[in-house]
Amino acid sequence: MIIRTQVSFSVTGTHFTPSKVPAPFSDSHDPGVIGTVGRFRGAPVPYGSAGFEAPEKEMAKIAWIYERVSPYKSAMRDAGAEHCTLSVTYTYDSQCALSFSQEELKMIVDLDCYFHVDCQTAT
């Protein structure tokens, strides 16, 4: 049984400048910001990045992401976005059987991005 669902959307690009997009991103940075973690820690990050993270208590997480991303798709491309990904992670305790409604599938296709699904066991 699935006990937790996490849904996020990320967008990146070498010249992507999310500060030019009036979207309510959960997190973002423009190219050249000094990295604080990972391989660019203490060095300029060579790409821009932004994302949305659906709230834990939101039941319709894909729709929540879609409603926030779709009005800004053109603006993100105009600001240099090159790659986008919708990620869904399911945490389960006994079985990871999943399905998507027709409406969710339409939203996923309309986002026009990579779609990643991950299943992990509860620890």
C-alpha positions as a Python dict, from the first residue, in 0.01 Angstrom:
ca = {
    (1, 'M'): (0, 0, 0),
    (2, 'I'): (124, 349, -85),
    (3, 'I'): (170, 553, 233),
    (4, 'R'): (327, 873, 93),
    (5, 'T'): (331, 1051, -242),
    (6, 'Q'): (571, 1330, -333),
    (7, 'V'): (536, 1529, -657),
    (8, 'S'): (777, 1792, -784),
    (9, 'F'): (853, 1979, -1105),
    (10, 'S'): (1198, 2108, -1194),
    (11, 'V'): (1320, 2322, -1481),
    (12, 'T'): (1680, 2403, -1575),
    (13, 'G'): (1885, 2566, -1847),
    (14, 'T'): (2233, 2697, -1905),
    (15, 'H'): (2092, 3047, -1954),
    (16, 'F'): (1767, 2997, -1761),
    (17, 'T'): (1703, 3298, -1541),
    (18, 'P'): (1408, 3216, -1317),
    (19, 'S'): (1416, 3562, -1160),
    (20, 'K'): (1267, 3684, -1494),
    (21, 'V'): (960, 3462, -1443),
    (22, 'P'): (690, 3585, -1199),
    (23, 'A'): (607, 3228, -1093),
    (24, 'P'): (568, 3124, -727),
    (25, 'F'): (859, 2878, -736),
    (26, 'S'): (927, 2666, -427),
    (27, 'D'): (1298, 2723, -494),
    (28, 'S'): (1509, 2885, -768),
    (29, 'H'): (1848, 3024, -859),
    (30, 'D'): (1989, 3213, -1155),
    (31, 'P'): (2306, 3104, -1337),
    (32, 'G'): (2623, 3216, -1162),
    (33, 'V'): (2494, 3197, -806),
    (34, 'I'): (2756, 3057, -568),
    (35, 'G'): (2666, 2696, -485),
    (36, 'T'): (2617, 2591, -126),
    (37, 'V'): (2609, 2210, -168),
    (38, 'G'): (2729, 1941, -405),
    (39, 'R'): (2987, 1969, -678),
    (40, 'F'): (2942, 2347, -715),
    (41, 'R'): (2982, 2424, -346),
    (42, 'G'): (3171, 2753, -322),
    (43, 'A'): (3175, 2795, -703),
    (44, 'P'): (2941, 2961, -954),
    (45, 'V'): (2660, 2727, -1063),
    (46, 'P'): (2671, 2721, -1446),
    (47, 'Y'): (2293, 2694, -1499),
    (48, 'G'): (1966, 2832, -1370),
    (49, 'S'): (1716, 2617, -1190),
    (50, 'A'): (1367, 2641, -1043),
    (51, 'G'): (1107, 2408, -909),
    (52, 'F'): (771, 2347, -751),
    (53, 'E'): (707, 2101, -468),
    (54, 'A'): (347, 1993, -402),
    (55, 'P'): (249, 2024, -35),
    (56, 'E'): (247, 1701, 165),
    (57, 'K'): (-121, 1733, 258),
    (58, 'E'): (-237, 1814, -97),
    (59, 'M'): (-443, 1521, -229),
    (60, 'A'): (-436, 1617, -601),
    (61, 'K'): (-62, 1672, -626),
    (62, 'I'): (-27, 1642, -1005),
    (63, 'A'): (-310, 1892, -1054),
    (64, 'W'): (-151, 2122, -795),
    (65, 'I'): (177, 2121, -990),
    (66, 'Y'): (-2, 2161, -1323),
    (67, 'E'): (-200, 2462, -1203),
    (68, 'R'): (121, 2637, -1098),
    (69, 'V'): (339, 2543, -1394),
    (70, 'S'): (110, 2569, -1698),
    (71, 'P'): (52, 2949, -1682),
    (72, 'Y'): (431, 3003, -1689),
    (73, 'K'): (545, 2748, -1949),
    (74, 'S'): (605, 3010, -2221),
    (75, 'A'): (766, 3256, -1979),
    (76, 'M'): (1005, 2986, -1855),
    (77, 'R'): (1106, 2899, -2213),
    (78, 'D'): (1151, 3270, -2293),
    (79, 'A'): (1373, 3297, -1982),
    (80, 'G'): (1601, 3019, -2114),
    (81, 'A'): (1448, 2697, -1976),
    (82, 'E'): (1581, 2394, -2165),
    (83, 'H'): (1485, 2088, -1960),
    (84, 'C'): (1193, 2011, -1733),
    (85, 'T'): (1097, 1707, -1531),
    (86, 'L'): (788, 1602, -1341),
    (87, 'S'): (888, 1360, -1065),
    (88, 'V'): (654, 1141, -861),
    (89, 'T'): (788, 936, -571),
    (90, 'Y'): (574, 678, -398),
    (91, 'T'): (669, 537, -59),
    (92, 'Y'): (502, 207, 11),
    (93, 'D'): (490, -53, 286),
    (94, 'S'): (373, -366, 104),
    (95, 'Q'): (303, -303, -266),
    (96, 'C'): (355, -17, -511),
    (97, 'A'): (60, -51, -748),
    (98, 'L'): (-23, 276, -917),
    (99, 'S'): (-255, 428, -1170),
    (100, 'F'): (-324, 770, -1315),
    (101, 'S'): (-662, 916, -1407),
    (102, 'Q'): (-731, 1033, -1761),
    (103, 'E'): (-718, 1392, -1636),
    (104, 'E'): (-379, 1338, -1473),
    (105, 'L'): (-243, 1178, -1791),
    (106, 'K'): (-361, 1477, -1995),
    (107, 'M'): (-191, 1717, -1753),
    (108, 'I'): (133, 1515, -1762),
    (109, 'V'): (137, 1519, -2142),
    (110, 'D'): (51, 1890, -2155),
    (111, 'L'): (347, 1976, -1931),
    (112, 'D'): (567, 1850, -2219),
    (113, 'C'): (852, 1732, -1999),
    (114, 'Y'): (1032, 1423, -1877),
    (115, 'F'): (825, 1214, -1637),
    (116, 'H'): (997, 1014, -1363),
    (117, 'V'): (827, 769, -1128),
    (118, 'D'): (1010, 620, -832),
    (119, 'C'): (887, 367, -577),
    (120, 'Q'): (1068, 319, -248),
    (121, 'T'): (996, 105, 54),
    (122, 'A'): (916, 267, 386),
    (123, 'T'): (1200, 235, 636),
}
